[in-house]
Amino acid sequence: MEQVSASAIDVNAEHIKTFKDFLLSYNKLSEMCFVDCVSDFTSRSVKPYEEKCVLNCTEKYLKMNQRISQRFQEFQMVANENTLATQKPS
């Protein structure tokens, strides 16, 4: 039996965590847009206004998520710079 290195296990665990995070986000988006946009259950087809609503909802959610990620990265960079500045000897 082949032994798996600890770094390979860590990489696998990180991939699994990333995939789980993606699925949670996808499910949240799906539920939120479905609840907000789908109201007519009298037919099997998706109505044009429902489709437009879902597209708008998805676009808005993704843009919001991207903006939050950018702000978080900016915050992390400032925090790291502040940490480095306090660690430098005077």
Beta strands, then each sheet from edge to edge (+ up, - down):
end
